[in-house]
Amino acid sequence: MRPIPLLLASTALCASLMPALAMGQDSGSVETQAPNAANQQPAFDGQTRAPQPAERPEVETTVIAENLPQLWAMEFLPDGRMLVTTKAGDMHIVTAEGEAGEPISGVPEVDARGQGGLLDVALAPDYETSGRIYFSFSEPREGGNGTSVAHAVLTPDDANGGALEDVKVIFQQMPTYDGDKHFGSRLVFAPDGALFVTVGERSDVETRNQAQDIGSGLGKVFRIDAEGAALPDNPFIETEGALPEIWSLGHRNMQSAALDGEGRLWTVEHGPKGGDELNRPEAGVNYGWPEVTYGIDYSGAPIGEGITATEDTTQPVYYWDPVIAPSGMAYYDGAEFPEWNGAFLIGGLVTKGVVIVHLDGDQVASEERVPLEARVRDVRVGSDGAVYAVTENPDAGTSSILRLSKATS
């Protein structure tokens, strides 16, 4: 296979993405459309439709690479190159100049139907000495498929290609199911070396209730060690009939996850029509799906009994109605955008840009958006403090990588 042709835009005109209101002027919520679930009310002030911050930076964007195959995730290598995964099942290394090499050999087969494919990728905490990477994928299995996690040693070559060696599947979401939706997933290493794995509940009516079942791996956050084993202080480790890898339950489809400045896990999950949620998953906590949720079914009918709160479930920190369709997430702590320090940057598939959520303690204080006119599949912060967004065009089967920086004029 020839290297992927790329159109570079190092001299391209950078588009100003300043919101319509002037810098420094307070404003209402960035969301102006009517909610889908008009009769639902937030449980507390600021749980949805937070105001925009008073100061919002002007942003310009540069195309780093385009005409890539449709990507799902991106991770920076220590030398500044980007390791990317494609939905179809390949990995590539992309240089800072936007040049991509041959597909990396040794990647396992994936089931790329529907929402499946080669999913997230993360470097091991000791990558610089071990060369080990972790990746998640929709694994084809007898009777169907499921989200699995593998690790391997990445051996790059001088032509931006390379190979995966010593590939080992260390964790499999169970049960296997013959479907093509809601695989999740994101991989996040905690400061103590634990690996958080987010997954979905496979979408269908016959599977979604398993998000409430601690004997099922559908609709959960898992916490495992570097070889896929449950950690001894997990909340259900001694509960009979429970999967010991489970950290939290009652989730729908989590494609966004990141640590905050204190090393705590936060996630954003796809809700139903009008129910995307920002959560801070805690040990053993039930986040409600599908018994408790904001939003409605795509048919317009309520989900279950249509309730948004119970005593046994925890409220989301924040929710979106209409949805943003979240994918990819990064915590910002950099010099390029001091206005964003301490904020989460979330990719928006429906909103077609980056959603910035500013926190005050563990609550959302304000929300702003950077429109990119493209579906954003992943978001990363570079060592230079710039923000890198992976966009996708599913109809064309292509992706671009964009660099967001502070406007200079």
C-alpha positions as CSV (number, residue, x, y, z in Angstrom):
1,M,0.0,0.0,0.0
2,R,1.3,3.4,-0.9
3,P,1.5,6.1,1.8
4,I,-1.8,7.9,2.2
5,P,-1.8,11.1,0.2
6,L,-2.4,14.2,2.3
7,L,-3.1,17.8,1.5
8,L,-1.2,20.0,3.9
9,A,-2.4,23.4,5.0
10,S,0.5,24.9,6.8
11,T,0.0,28.1,4.9
12,A,-3.8,27.8,4.7
13,L,-6.0,30.7,5.8
14,C,-6.9,30.1,9.5
15,A,-10.6,30.5,10.2
16,S,-11.6,32.7,13.1
17,L,-14.1,30.8,15.3
18,M,-15.0,33.6,17.7
19,P,-18.6,33.3,18.9
20,A,-21.0,36.0,17.7
21,L,-20.9,37.9,21.0
22,A,-18.0,40.1,21.8
23,M,-15.1,39.0,24.1
24,G,-15.7,39.7,27.7
25,Q,-19.5,40.0,27.4
26,D,-21.6,37.7,29.5
27,S,-24.2,35.7,27.6
28,G,-26.8,33.0,28.1
29,S,-26.5,29.4,27.2
30,V,-24.8,28.5,24.0
31,E,-27.8,26.1,23.4
32,T,-30.8,27.9,22.0
33,Q,-32.8,25.1,20.6
34,A,-35.9,23.7,22.4
35,P,-35.3,20.6,24.5
36,N,-36.6,17.3,23.2
37,A,-37.9,16.4,26.6
38,A,-39.8,19.6,27.2
39,N,-41.4,18.4,30.5
40,Q,-38.3,17.3,32.2
41,Q,-36.6,19.7,34.7
42,P,-33.0,19.6,35.9
43,A,-32.4,18.3,39.5
44,F,-30.4,21.4,40.4
45,D,-29.3,24.8,39.1
46,G,-26.6,24.5,36.5
47,Q,-27.2,20.9,35.6
48,T,-27.9,21.9,32.0
49,R,-27.7,24.9,29.7
50,A,-25.0,26.6,31.7
51,P,-24.1,30.2,30.7
52,Q,-21.2,30.9,28.4
53,P,-18.1,32.2,30.1
54,A,-17.5,36.0,30.1
55,E,-14.1,35.6,28.3
56,R,-13.9,33.3,25.3
57,P,-10.7,33.2,23.3
58,E,-10.5,33.7,19.6
59,V,-9.5,30.4,18.0
60,E,-7.9,29.7,14.6
61,T,-7.6,26.3,13.0
62,T,-5.0,24.8,10.8
63,V,-5.4,21.5,8.9
64,I,-2.5,19.2,9.8
65,A,-3.7,16.3,7.6
66,E,-6.7,15.4,5.5
67,N,-7.9,12.6,3.2
68,L,-6.9,10.1,5.9
69,P,-9.1,7.0,6.2
70,Q,-11.9,7.4,8.7
71,L,-10.3,7.6,12.1
72,W,-11.5,6.8,15.6
73,A,-8.8,7.8,18.0
74,M,-5.4,9.5,18.2
75,E,-2.6,9.4,20.7
76,F,0.6,11.4,20.7
77,L,3.9,9.5,20.7
78,P,6.8,11.0,22.8
79,D,8.5,12.2,19.6
80,G,5.5,14.3,18.6
81,R,4.1,11.9,16.0
82,M,0.5,10.7,16.2
83,L,-0.6,7.1,16.5
84,V,-4.1,6.9,15.0
85,T,-6.7,4.1,14.7
86,T,-9.1,3.7,11.8
87,K,-12.6,2.4,12.0
88,A,-11.8,-0.2,9.4
89,G,-9.1,-1.8,11.5
90,D,-5.8,-0.2,10.7
91,M,-3.3,1.8,12.8
92,H,-1.0,4.5,11.2
93,I,1.7,6.8,12.4
94,V,1.2,10.4,11.3
95,T,4.0,12.9,11.5
96,A,3.7,16.4,12.8
97,E,3.9,17.5,9.2
98,G,0.9,15.4,8.3
99,E,2.6,12.5,6.5
100,A,1.2,9.1,7.2
101,G,2.9,5.8,6.7
102,E,1.9,2.3,5.8
103,P,-0.6,0.5,8.0
104,I,1.1,-1.0,11.1
105,S,1.1,-4.8,10.9
106,G,-0.2,-7.2,13.5
107,V,-3.5,-5.5,14.4
108,P,-6.2,-8.1,15.2
109,E,-9.3,-8.5,13.1
110,V,-12.1,-6.2,13.9
111,D,-15.8,-6.2,13.3
112,A,-16.3,-2.8,11.6
113,R,-20.0,-3.1,10.9
114,G,-22.2,-0.3,12.2
115,Q,-20.5,1.5,15.1
116,G,-17.8,-1.2,15.4
117,G,-14.1,-1.1,14.4
118,L,-10.7,-0.4,15.9
119,L,-11.5,2.0,18.7
120,D,-9.3,3.7,21.3
121,V,-5.6,3.6,21.8
122,A,-3.4,4.6,24.8
123,L,0.2,4.4,25.6
124,A,1.2,2.4,28.6
125,P,2.5,4.6,31.5
126,D,6.0,3.1,30.9
127,Y,5.8,3.3,27.1
128,E,9.1,5.0,26.7
129,T,10.9,1.9,28.2
130,S,8.4,-0.8,27.3
131,G,7.1,0.3,23.9
132,R,3.7,-1.1,25.0
133,I,0.4,0.3,23.8
134,Y,-3.2,-0.6,24.7
135,F,-6.1,-0.6,22.3
136,S,-9.8,-1.4,22.3
137,F,-11.8,-2.9,19.4
138,S,-15.0,-4.6,18.5
139,E,-13.8,-8.2,18.5
140,P,-15.5,-10.7,16.2
141,R,-16.5,-13.8,18.2
142,E,-18.5,-16.9,17.8
143,G,-22.1,-15.8,18.1
144,G,-21.5,-12.1,17.6
145,N,-18.9,-9.6,18.9
146,G,-18.0,-7.5,21.9
147,T,-15.6,-4.8,23.0
148,S,-12.2,-6.2,23.9
149,V,-8.9,-4.7,25.1
150,A,-5.4,-5.8,24.0
151,H,-1.9,-4.7,24.6
152,A,1.1,-5.1,22.3
153,V,4.6,-3.7,21.8
154,L,4.7,-1.1,19.1
155,T,7.9,-1.2,16.9
156,P,7.9,1.7,14.6
157,D,10.1,1.9,11.5
158,D,11.9,4.7,9.8
159,A,9.1,5.1,7.2
160,N,6.4,5.9,9.8
161,G,5.2,2.3,9.6
162,G,5.9,-0.6,11.9
163,A,4.5,-3.6,13.6
164,L,2.6,-4.7,16.7
165,E,4.4,-7.6,18.5
166,D,3.4,-9.8,21.4
167,V,-0.3,-8.9,20.8
168,K,-2.4,-10.2,23.7
169,V,-6.1,-9.7,24.4
170,I,-6.3,-9.0,28.1
171,F,-10.0,-8.2,28.6
172,Q,-13.3,-9.1,26.9
173,Q,-16.6,-7.4,27.6
174,M,-19.2,-10.2,28.2
175,P,-21.7,-11.4,27.2
176,T,-21.0,-11.7,23.5
177,Y,-23.9,-10.2,21.4
178,D,-24.7,-10.2,17.7
179,G,-25.2,-6.4,17.2
180,D,-23.4,-3.5,15.6
181,K,-24.0,-0.6,18.1
182,H,-22.8,0.9,21.4
183,F,-19.3,-0.7,21.8
184,G,-18.0,2.4,23.6
185,S,-15.1,2.8,24.3
186,R,-12.2,4.8,25.8
187,L,-9.1,3.7,27.7
188,V,-7.7,5.9,30.6
189,F,-4.8,5.1,32.8
190,A,-5.2,6.4,36.4
191,P,-2.2,7.8,38.3
192,D,-1.9,4.5,40.3
193,G,-1.6,2.5,37.0
194,A,-5.2,1.2,37.0
195,L,-6.8,1.1,33.6
196,F,-10.3,2.4,33.2
197,V,-12.3,0.9,30.3
198,T,-15.6,2.4,29.2
199,V,-18.1,0.4,27.2
200,G,-21.7,0.6,25.9
201,E,-24.8,-1.5,26.6
202,R,-25.2,-2.6,22.9
203,S,-28.2,-0.3,22.3
204,D,-31.0,-2.8,21.7
205,V,-34.0,-3.1,24.0
206,E,-33.1,-6.7,24.8
207,T,-29.6,-5.7,26.0
208,R,-30.0,-2.3,27.5
209,N,-31.4,-3.5,30.9
210,Q,-28.1,-5.3,31.5
211,A,-26.6,-1.9,32.3
212,Q,-28.3,-2.5,35.7
213,D,-27.0,-6.0,36.1
214,I,-23.6,-6.4,37.9
215,G,-23.4,-9.9,36.5
216,S,-23.2,-8.4,33.0
217,G,-20.4,-6.4,31.3
218,L,-22.9,-4.2,29.3
219,G,-23.1,-0.5,30.2
220,K,-20.3,-0.3,32.6
221,V,-17.0,1.3,33.5
222,F,-14.3,-1.3,34.3
223,R,-11.2,-0.9,36.4
224,I,-8.4,-3.5,35.7
225,D,-4.7,-3.9,36.0
226,A,-2.2,-3.9,33.2
227,E,-2.9,-7.5,32.4
228,G,-6.7,-7.2,32.5
229,A,-7.4,-8.6,36.0
230,A,-9.8,-7.0,38.5
231,L,-8.2,-4.9,41.1
232,P,-8.6,-6.0,44.7
233,D,-10.3,-2.8,45.9
234,N,-12.9,-2.8,43.2
235,P,-16.4,-2.3,44.7
236,F,-17.9,-5.7,43.7
237,I,-14.8,-7.8,44.1
238,E,-16.5,-9.9,46.9
239,T,-20.1,-9.7,45.7
240,E,-21.4,-13.1,44.6
241,G,-22.4,-13.2,41.0
242,A,-20.9,-9.8,40.2
243,L,-18.2,-9.2,37.6
244,P,-15.2,-8.1,39.7
245,E,-13.9,-5.8,37.1
246,I,-16.9,-3.4,37.4
247,W,-16.2,0.1,38.7
248,S,-19.6,1.7,38.0
249,L,-22.9,0.8,36.3
250,G,-26.0,2.2,34.7
251,H,-24.3,3.7,31.6
252,R,-25.5,3.9,28.1
253,N,-22.6,4.4,25.6
254,M,-19.4,6.1,26.8
255,Q,-17.1,7.4,24.0
256,S,-15.5,10.2,26.1
257,A,-13.3,9.8,29.2
258,A,-10.5,11.7,30.8
259,L,-8.8,12.4,34.1
260,D,-9.2,15.8,35.8
261,G,-6.3,17.7,37.5
262,E,-6.8,15.6,40.6
263,G,-6.4,12.3,38.7
264,R,-10.2,11.5,38.9
265,L,-12.1,9.9,36.0
266,W,-14.8,11.8,34.2
267,T,-16.9,10.5,31.4
268,V,-19.4,11.8,28.9
269,E,-21.9,9.2,27.5
270,H,-24.3,9.2,24.6
271,G,-27.8,9.4,26.0
272,P,-31.1,8.9,24.1
273,K,-32.7,11.8,22.2
274,G,-31.8,14.6,24.6
275,G,-29.9,12.9,27.4
276,D,-26.1,13.1,26.9
277,E,-24.5,13.0,30.4
278,L,-21.3,14.2,32.1
279,N,-20.5,12.0,35.0
280,R,-17.7,11.5,37.5
281,P,-17.9,7.7,37.9
282,E,-17.3,6.5,41.5
283,A,-16.9,3.0,42.9
284,G,-20.1,1.0,42.9
285,V,-22.3,3.9,41.9
286,N,-25.4,3.4,39.7
287,Y,-25.9,6.1,37.1
288,G,-29.4,5.0,36.2
289,W,-29.6,3.9,32.5
290,P,-32.1,2.7,31.3
291,E,-34.4,3.0,34.4
292,V,-33.5,6.7,35.0
293,T,-32.5,9.1,32.3
294,Y,-33.0,12.5,30.8
295,G,-34.2,12.7,27.2
296,I,-36.7,10.5,25.3
297,D,-36.5,7.6,22.9
298,Y,-35.8,8.3,19.2
299,S,-39.5,7.5,18.5
300,G,-40.6,10.3,20.8
301,A,-41.8,7.9,23.5
302,P,-40.5,8.0,27.1
303,I,-37.6,5.7,28.1
304,G,-39.2,3.2,30.5
305,E,-41.3,5.1,33.0
306,G,-39.9,8.4,31.9
307,I,-38.3,9.3,35.3
308,T,-35.2,11.3,35.8
309,A,-34.3,10.5,39.4
310,T,-34.5,7.8,42.1
311,E,-33.0,7.4,45.5
312,D,-30.8,4.5,44.3
313,T,-29.2,6.3,41.4
314,T,-26.9,9.3,41.0
315,Q,-27.6,12.4,39.0
316,P,-25.3,13.4,36.2
317,V,-23.1,16.4,36.9
318,Y,-24.5,17.9,33.7
319,Y,-26.7,16.9,30.7
320,W,-27.4,18.1,27.2
321,D,-30.8,18.3,25.6
322,P,-30.5,18.5,22.6
323,V,-27.5,16.2,22.5
324,I,-23.9,17.0,21.5
325,A,-23.2,13.4,20.6
326,P,-19.9,13.2,22.6
327,S,-16.8,11.4,21.3
328,G,-13.3,12.0,22.7
329,M,-12.4,14.1,25.7
330,A,-9.3,15.9,27.1
331,Y,-8.6,17.9,30.3
332,Y,-6.9,21.2,29.4
333,D,-3.9,22.4,31.3
334,G,-1.7,24.4,28.9
335,A,-0.3,27.7,28.0
336,E,-1.9,28.3,24.6
337,F,-5.4,28.8,26.1
338,P,-5.2,30.0,29.7
339,E,-9.0,30.7,29.5
340,W,-9.5,26.9,29.2
341,N,-7.3,25.8,32.1
342,G,-9.2,23.3,34.2
343,A,-11.8,22.7,31.6
344,F,-12.8,19.6,29.7
345,L,-12.7,19.6,25.9
346,I,-15.3,17.2,24.4
347,G,-15.7,16.3,20.8
348,G,-19.2,16.8,19.3
349,L,-20.4,14.6,16.5
350,V,-23.8,16.4,16.2
351,T,-22.7,19.8,17.3
352,K,-19.7,19.5,14.9
353,G,-17.1,21.1,17.0
354,V,-15.4,21.1,20.4
355,V,-17.5,21.6,23.5
356,I,-15.7,23.3,26.4
357,V,-17.0,22.7,29.9
358,H,-15.7,24.9,32.7
359,L,-15.9,23.6,36.2
360,D,-16.4,25.2,39.6
361,G,-15.5,22.4,41.9
362,D,-17.4,19.4,40.7
363,Q,-20.2,21.3,39.0
364,V,-20.3,22.9,35.6
365,A,-20.0,26.7,35.8
366,S,-20.1,27.5,32.0
367,E,-20.1,26.0,28.6
368,E,-18.7,27.3,25.3
369,R,-18.3,25.8,21.9
370,V,-15.7,26.0,19.1
371,P,-17.5,25.2,15.8
372,L,-15.5,23.3,13.3
373,E,-18.3,22.4,10.8
374,A,-17.2,18.7,11.0
375,R,-18.0,15.7,13.3
376,V,-15.3,15.6,16.0
377,R,-14.4,12.0,16.9
378,D,-11.4,12.6,19.2
379,V,-9.7,15.5,21.1
380,R,-6.1,15.7,22.4
381,V,-3.9,18.4,23.9
382,G,-0.4,18.6,22.4
383,S,2.8,19.3,24.3
384,D,2.7,22.8,22.7
385,G,-0.7,23.5,24.4
386,A,-2.6,23.5,21.1
387,V,-5.7,21.4,20.8
388,Y,-5.9,18.7,18.2
389,A,-9.2,17.5,16.9
390,V,-9.8,14.4,14.8
391,T,-12.8,15.0,12.5
392,E,-14.6,12.4,10.4
393,N,-16.8,12.3,7.3
394,P,-18.5,8.9,7.5
395,D,-20.2,9.3,4.0
396,A,-16.8,9.7,2.4
397,G,-15.0,7.4,4.8
398,T,-12.3,10.1,5.5
399,S,-10.9,12.1,8.4
400,S,-8.8,15.1,9.0
401,I,-6.6,16.3,11.9
402,L,-7.0,19.9,12.9
403,R,-4.8,22.1,15.2
404,L,-6.6,24.7,17.3
405,S,-4.5,27.6,18.5
406,K,-4.9,31.1,19.8
407,A,-5.7,33.7,17.1
408,T,-2.9,36.1,16.7
409,S,-4.8,38.9,15.0
